[in-house]
Amino acid sequence: MDRHIPFEALHNFRDLGGYATGTGHRVRPGLLFRADSLGRLRPGTPDWDRFLALGIGTVVDLRHPWETESAGRVPEHDSFAYHNLSIEHRPYDQAAATPDVEPGPYLCARYLEVAEDGVEEIAAALRLVAEAREGLVFHCASGKDRTGQLAALILALLGVPDETIIEDFTLTELASRALLDDWRARNDGRTPVWPAFGRAPEAAMRLFLRALRARHGSVEGYVTHALGPGAEDLSAALRARLLEPLPTAWPEPVHRRAVPEDAPLLVRLRDTAALWQLARGIEQWLPGEKDEAHFVERMREGEVWLAFSDSHPAGAFELWWDDPAAWGPRPPDAGYIHRLMTTPHTAPPGTGRRMLAHAESRIAATGRPYARLDCLSANPRLRAYYESAGYAVVGEQRAKQGGPGSPYAVTLLEKRLG
């Protein structure tokens, strides 16, 4: 599932549902949303119809009143109540920051200012989320900073792990180009002075959560400071309204061979997987490394497969028929599995194993006796995953060169097919 809900005028509208807690629950889909400025919505458009169809009963606008006056607010409608709660009291201009400003510490410092100044507004926003009887969306201008900060507090109170909170923050990276294009359109085609404008680096949220705990002992401690004795009751109300048990049954994934028209989806899947890795300190993939042309080329040279669950994308993989960059010259005795990826948080358990099995069946159908793959040498958990699927380590490659892969050290694994 792509968390970004597609709109023409909005770029960063997301469902916070599906994230798992450590208690066997997950955030209910379709109840809590985060977004960029809803002032770009217009009645009578497909965007407006799509927005109303979400069943939202409360809109929380985190911008300054002067922002709503200059850029517009969400159009009025009888189906929802509108609240303007400006949690930021010290405005700052990110676009004008100088190129030497490091994004992580700079944004963290601004978020701490908001946490200190906006206590009353943050408390009011949290109460609205806890008391809402229908869907609720909160937003700022780009849906990144103020919105990301409130999202982090809510998810932490629900028991969602830090790595997932950081990952959710970084998903704005998938909208950064569109947000930058909008800024340029509003500013006579100019480019922001700060190269990190519109970006959502994992370091910003990681540092903010760390600093908040250093000051208050925990996120709950901060909320207690903001709300007083009612913080525990608020956390309980949030969990009662927004959490549900994890599913016990999942639909069986269905595999389909990818065609060139699937290339944008494949780029999106890979970039999402890259952000998942970075939020967990795994420096292997980076968003934007593989474009649509890459996947079209892999379709032409080999095969690319998609897995779907209930018509939603659940994962993908590439199947190559040779891989000299990692394995050197070889006879045609194997298929090489690459870029095995699942959709974080929403793919059914075991989707990766099922895709491996599907790839192995494709290889076996050609009469080739081996399935081969490689994984980052610095990622022992991934190596253990493949070993548990029947792959054996057969070598190391210090750096892949000359192929479409990445030039990092890899462990080579092989499985003889039955």
C-alpha positions in Angstrom: 0.0 0.0 0.0 1.3 3.4 -1.0 0.6 5.7 2.0 0.3 8.7 -0.2 -3.3 9.1 -1.3 -3.2 10.5 -4.9 -4.5 14.1 -5.4 -3.8 16.5 -8.3 -3.2 19.5 -6.1 -1.9 17.8 -2.9 1.4 16.0 -2.8 1.8 14.7 0.8 -1.6 13.4 1.9 -1.1 10.2 3.8 -2.9 7.5 5.8 -1.2 6.8 9.2 -3.0 3.5 9.4 -1.3 0.1 9.3 1.7 0.9 11.6 2.2 -1.9 14.2 2.8 -1.4 17.9 4.7 -3.6 20.2 1.5 -4.9 21.8 0.1 -6.9 18.9 -2.0 -4.0 17.5 -1.8 -1.6 14.6 -3.1 1.8 13.8 -6.5 1.5 12.2 -6.5 2.5 8.5 -8.8 5.2 7.3 -9.1 7.1 10.5 -6.0 9.4 10.9 -4.4 11.3 8.0 -1.6 13.8 7.7 -1.3 16.2 4.8 0.2 19.3 3.1 -1.9 22.4 2.7 -5.6 21.7 2.2 -6.1 25.3 1.0 -5.3 24.0 -2.5 -8.5 22.0 -2.6 -11.4 23.4 -4.7 -15.1 22.4 -4.6 -16.4 20.8 -7.7 -13.1 19.1 -8.6 -12.2 15.4 -8.4 -9.8 16.3 -5.6 -12.6 17.6 -3.5 -14.8 14.6 -4.2 -11.9 12.3 -3.2 -11.3 14.3 0.0 -15.0 14.2 1.0 -15.1 10.4 0.3 -12.5 9.8 3.0 -15.2 10.4 5.7 -13.2 13.1 7.5 -15.1 14.8 10.3 -12.3 17.0 11.7 -9.6 19.1 10.0 -6.8 20.5 12.1 -4.8 23.2 10.4 -1.4 23.7 12.2 -0.4 26.8 10.2 -0.2 30.4 11.4 -3.4 32.4 10.8 -1.5 34.7 8.4 -0.6 31.6 6.3 -4.3 30.6 6.1 -5.2 34.1 5.0 -2.5 34.3 2.3 -2.6 30.7 1.0 -6.2 29.8 1.8 -7.8 27.2 4.1 -9.8 24.1 3.3 -13.2 25.1 1.9 -16.0 25.0 4.3 -18.4 21.9 4.3 -21.1 20.6 6.6 -19.3 17.2 6.9 -16.4 18.4 9.0 -15.3 20.9 11.6 -12.3 23.1 11.1 -9.7 24.0 13.8 -6.7 26.3 13.3 -4.1 25.6 15.9 -0.8 27.3 15.2 1.7 25.2 17.1 4.7 27.1 15.8 5.3 30.5 17.5 8.7 31.4 16.0 8.4 31.5 12.2 11.5 30.7 10.2 12.3 30.6 6.5 13.8 27.3 5.5 14.2 28.4 1.9 16.5 31.2 2.9 18.9 29.0 5.1 22.4 29.1 3.8 23.9 26.0 2.1 26.2 25.3 5.1 23.3 24.6 7.5 23.1 20.9 8.3 19.5 19.7 7.9 19.3 17.3 10.8 20.4 19.5 13.7 18.8 22.6 12.2 15.3 21.0 11.9 15.6 19.3 15.3 16.3 22.7 16.9 13.2 24.2 15.3 11.1 21.2 16.4 12.2 21.7 20.0 11.2 25.3 19.8 7.7 24.3 18.6 7.5 21.7 21.4 8.4 24.4 23.9 6.3 27.2 22.5 3.2 25.4 21.2 2.3 23.4 24.3 -1.3 24.7 24.5 -2.0 24.1 20.8 -0.3 20.7 20.8 -2.4 19.7 23.7 -5.6 20.9 22.0 -4.6 19.0 18.8 -4.0 15.8 20.7 -7.4 16.1 22.4 -9.1 16.5 19.1 -7.4 13.4 17.8 -8.5 11.4 20.9 -12.0 12.7 20.9 -12.8 12.6 17.1 -15.6 10.2 16.2 -14.9 10.2 12.5 -11.8 10.5 10.4 -9.4 13.3 11.2 -6.7 15.0 9.1 -4.0 17.4 10.4 -1.8 19.5 8.1 0.6 22.4 7.7 2.0 23.9 4.5 4.1 21.0 3.2 3.0 18.3 5.6 6.5 17.8 6.8 7.7 19.7 9.9 4.8 20.8 12.1 2.7 17.9 10.7 5.6 15.5 11.1 6.1 16.6 14.7 2.5 16.0 15.7 2.4 12.7 13.9 5.5 11.6 15.8 3.9 12.5 19.2 0.7 10.6 18.3 2.5 7.5 17.0 4.8 7.4 20.1 1.8 7.6 22.4 0.2 4.7 20.5 3.3 2.6 21.1 4.7 2.7 17.5 8.5 2.1 17.6 10.9 5.0 16.9 12.2 3.4 13.7 8.7 3.4 12.2 8.1 7.0 13.4 11.3 8.1 11.7 10.4 6.2 8.6 7.0 7.9 8.5 8.6 11.3 8.8 11.0 10.5 5.9 8.2 9.5 3.5 7.9 13.2 2.7 11.0 12.5 0.6 8.7 10.9 -2.0 6.9 14.2 -2.4 9.9 16.5 -2.1 10.3 17.2 -5.8 6.7 18.2 -6.2 6.8 20.4 -3.1 9.9 22.1 -4.5 8.2 22.6 -7.9 5.3 24.3 -6.1 7.7 26.6 -4.2 9.3 27.6 -7.5 6.0 28.2 -9.1 5.0 30.6 -6.2 8.4 32.3 -6.4 8.9 33.3 -10.0 10.9 30.1 -10.8 13.6 30.8 -8.3 15.4 28.0 -6.5 15.6 28.0 -2.6 19.0 29.0 -1.2 19.0 26.0 1.1 19.6 22.8 -0.8 17.7 20.8 1.8 14.5 22.7 1.3 11.5 20.3 1.2 13.6 17.3 2.3 12.9 15.1 5.4 16.1 13.5 6.5 15.9 10.7 9.0 18.4 12.5 11.2 16.0 15.4 12.0 13.4 13.1 13.6 15.9 10.8 15.2 17.6 13.8 16.9 14.2 15.3 17.9 13.0 12.1 19.6 16.3 11.8 21.4 16.4 15.4 22.6 12.7 15.3 23.7 13.5 12.2 25.9 16.6 13.9 27.2 14.6 16.8 28.4 11.4 15.0 29.6 12.4 11.4 30.2 10.0 10.1 27.5 7.4 11.3 25.0 4.8 10.5 27.6 6.7 12.8 30.0 6.6 15.6 27.5 2.9 15.1 27.0 2.4 15.1 30.8 4.2 18.4 30.9 1.9 19.7 28.1 -1.4 18.3 29.4 -0.8 17.8 33.1 -2.5 14.9 34.9 -4.7 14.1 32.0 -1.9 12.7 29.8 -2.4 9.1 30.9 -6.1 9.3 30.1 -5.4 10.9 26.8 -3.0 8.1 25.8 -5.6 5.5 26.7 -8.2 7.3 24.7 -5.9 7.5 21.7 -5.2 3.8 21.8 -8.9 2.9 22.3 -9.9 4.9 19.2 -7.0 4.3 16.9 -5.7 0.8 17.5 -7.0 -2.6 16.4 -5.6 -6.1 16.7 -3.2 -7.2 14.0 -4.8 -9.3 11.3 -4.7 -13.1 11.8 -5.5 -14.0 8.2 -4.0 -12.5 5.0 -4.9 -13.0 1.4 -2.4 -15.1 -0.6 -0.2 -12.9 -2.8 -0.7 -13.0 -6.5 2.2 -12.6 -8.8 2.2 -10.8 -12.2 5.1 -10.1 -14.5 5.8 -6.4 -14.8 5.4 -4.4 -18.0 6.9 -1.0 -18.8 3.8 0.8 -17.6 4.6 -0.6 -14.1 8.0 1.3 -14.0 6.7 4.2 -11.9 5.2 1.8 -9.3 8.5 -0.1 -9.1 10.5 3.1 -8.6 8.0 4.0 -5.8 8.3 0.6 -4.2 12.1 0.8 -4.2 12.3 4.3 -2.8 9.9 3.4 -0.1 12.0 0.3 0.8 15.1 2.6 0.8 13.5 4.9 3.3 12.6 2.0 5.5 16.2 0.9 5.5 17.6 4.3 6.3 15.3 4.8 9.2 16.8 1.6 10.7 20.4 2.6 10.1 20.9 0.4 7.0 22.9 2.3 4.4 22.4 0.2 1.3 19.7 1.7 -0.9 19.1 5.4 -1.4 15.9 7.0 -2.8 16.2 8.1 -6.4 19.1 5.7 -7.3 17.0 3.6 -9.7 14.7 5.3 -12.2 12.0 4.0 -14.5 14.6 3.4 -17.3 16.4 0.9 -15.0 13.3 -1.2 -14.5 12.4 -1.1 -18.2 15.9 -2.3 -19.0 15.7 -5.2 -16.5 12.4 -6.2 -18.1 14.1 -6.3 -21.5 17.2 -8.1 -20.3 15.4 -10.5 -17.9 12.2 -10.5 -15.9 10.6 -8.2 -13.2 7.7 -9.5 -11.1 5.2 -7.8 -8.9 3.3 -9.4 -6.0 -0.2 -8.2 -5.1 -2.4 -8.7 -2.0 -6.1 -7.9 -2.4 -5.1 -5.9 -5.5 -2.6 -3.8 -3.5 1.1 -4.0 -4.3 2.9 -6.2 -1.8 6.4 -6.5 -3.3 8.5 -7.0 -6.3 11.8 -8.6 -7.5 14.1 -8.7 -10.5 15.3 -11.9 -12.2 18.5 -11.8 -14.2 20.0 -14.5 -16.4 23.6 -13.6 -15.7 25.4 -11.3 -13.2 29.1 -11.0 -14.1 29.6 -7.9 -11.9 29.0 -10.0 -8.8 29.6 -13.6 -9.9 32.0 -13.2 -12.8 31.8 -15.3 -16.0 29.5 -18.3 -15.5 27.8 -20.9 -17.7 24.0 -20.5 -18.1 23.3 -22.6 -15.0 21.4 -20.1 -12.7 19.0 -17.3 -12.3 20.0 -14.3 -10.3 17.4 -12.7 -7.9 17.8 -9.0 -7.3 15.9 -6.2 -5.5 13.6 -8.4 -3.6 11.4 -5.9 -1.8 8.1 -5.8 0.1 5.8 -3.0 1.0 6.7 -2.0 4.6 3.9 -2.7 7.2 1.2 -3.7 4.7 2.6 -6.8 2.9 1.3 -10.1 4.3 3.8 -12.0 6.5 5.9 -14.3 4.4 5.5 -12.3 1.2 9.3 -12.2 0.7 9.5 -16.0 1.0 6.7 -16.5 -1.5 8.4 -14.2 -4.0 11.6 -16.2 -3.5 9.7 -19.4 -4.2 8.1 -17.9 -7.3 11.5 -16.7 -8.6 13.0 -20.2 -8.0 10.1 -21.8 -9.9 10.8 -19.5 -12.9 14.5 -20.5 -12.8 13.7 -24.2 -12.5 11.4 -23.9 -15.5 14.4 -23.0 -17.7 16.3 -26.1 -16.6 18.9 -24.1 -14.6 19.8 -25.9 -11.4 20.8 -22.9 -9.2 19.2 -19.8 -7.8 21.7 -17.1 -6.8 21.6 -13.8 -5.1 23.8 -11.5 -3.1 23.3 -9.3 -0.1 25.1 -6.5 1.7 28.0 -8.0 3.6 27.4 -5.5 6.5 23.8 -6.8 6.9 24.0 -10.0 8.8 20.2 -10.1 9.4 19.5 -10.2 5.7 22.1 -12.9 5.2 20.4 -15.0 8.0 17.1 -14.5 6.3 18.3 -15.9 3.0 20.1 -18.8 4.8 16.9 -19.7 6.5 15.3 -19.9 3.0 17.8 -22.5 2.0 20.6 -20.4 0.5 24.2 -21.1 1.4 27.1 -18.7 1.5 29.5 -19.5 -1.3 31.8 -16.4 -1.4 32.3 -12.7 -0.9 32.7 -9.9 -3.5 34.5 -6.9 -2.2 32.8 -4.5 -4.7 30.5 -5.0 -7.6 31.7 -3.1 -10.7 30.5 -2.7 -14.2 26.9 -3.8 -13.7 23.6 -2.2 -12.8 24.1 -3.0 -9.1 25.7 -0.9 -6.4 29.5 -1.0 -5.8 29.5 -2.2 -2.2 30.8 -5.4 -0.7 28.4 -8.3 -0.9 28.0 -11.9 0.3 27.2 -14.4 -2.5 24.5 -17.0 -1.7 23.4 -19.9 -3.8 20.6 -22.5 -3.6 20.4 -25.8 -5.6 16.9 -26.2 -6.9 15.2 -29.6 -6.5 
